[in-house]
Amino acid sequence: MKKLIKVYIAGALNSDAIGYIKNMHRMIEWADKVRSAGFCVYVPCVDFLIGLQIGDYEYNDYFDNGQPWLEVSDCIFLVPGWENSKGTQMEIARANELGIPVFNNLENLMLFKNKLD
């Protein structure tokens, strides 16, 4: 069995309620595109569902849960609209510290995959 490349999906989330939902939609939509291209994905916004059930999560509860996944990912994919997200900027900085490649388009992500195949 071929090893799947683990991709951390990063993007803007924080916003008002409607903006948050739209950001989740965009993140999941892009995660599906990346997954359909043959990658294994981790989507941090899915933690929102746990937060709905638990009810008292704070920002760091979400952010801190995603960071170990980022650290074991083979690369990061940036969802369009990430540019003003402080959380995504922190994730990019951490990826750079760890030497994890960061991609902002599917074409370059595919080139990365082809190099590893």
N, C-alpha and C positions, 0 to 999 in steps of 0.2 A: 504494500500500500504506500502510495506517495505521501510524503509529509505535507500537510497543508500549512501554508504560511499564515501566521496569526497576525491579524490586523486590528489595531485599536482605532476605533472610529471616534474622532474628536471634532467638536464643533460647539457653537454657541448654544446655550440652554437658558440661562437666567434671563428673565423678562417678566412682564406682567403675565397673568394666567393665559391669555390667548396667545401671546408671543411664545411662551414656554411650550404650549401644545404645538404650535406651528414649527418651532425649532425641533421638537421631538419627531414630528412628522418628517421633516427634512432629513434628520439624522438617520432615522430608520429606513427611509427611502434610499438613501445613499448606501447604507449598510447592506441592503438587499442587492443593490447593483454590484457591490464589491463581493458579496457572498456568491452571487450568480456567476461572477467571473472566476470562481474557483478558489476563493480564499475562505479562511475561518475568521469570523469577526467577533469582537467584543464591543457592545454598544452600551456606553455608560448610562444613557438615559433610561434604559430598561429598569434600572434601580428605582425609578419613579414609582413603579408598580408596588415595590416593597414598601416604599415610603407612604403610599396611599393606605396600605394595610396597617402599618405600624403607627403612623399618624404624627410622630413628633421628631422626625429626622430634621437635622439642620444641614446647611450647605456642606460642612466638612464631613458629615456622615456619608454623603454621596461621593464627594471628591476623594476622600481617603480610601473608599472601597475600590475605586477605579484605578488608583495608582499602582498597586501591585500587578494588575493586568497590563497596564502600560509597560511596566518594567520587564515583563516576560514576552512582550509582543515582538514580532520580527520587524514591524514597521507601523507607522501611524498614517492614517488617511484623514485629511482635513476636509470637512464638509463645507461647501460654499457658505459664506456668511460668518465664518469663524473669526475674521480679522479684528473685531472689537471685543472679543471674548477674553477677559483676563484669565479665566480658567484654562482656556485652550492655549494661551500664550505661555502659561506656567507648564502645561503639558509638553509643549514644543521645547521649552528650555530643558525640561527633564530628559526628554528624548535625546536632545543634543548632548547632554552630559553623559548619557549612556551609549552614545553612538548608534542610536536607533534611527534609521532613515525615516524622513517625513515626506509625504506626497500630498499634493493638492489637486491631482487629476488622475483619472483612471488609466490614461495612456501610460504615464510614467510608472504607475504601480504595476501595470502589466509588463513593462520592460524589466522592472526589478524581478518580477516573478520568472520571466524567461531566462534571466541570468542565473537564477537559482535552480532551474529545472535541468 
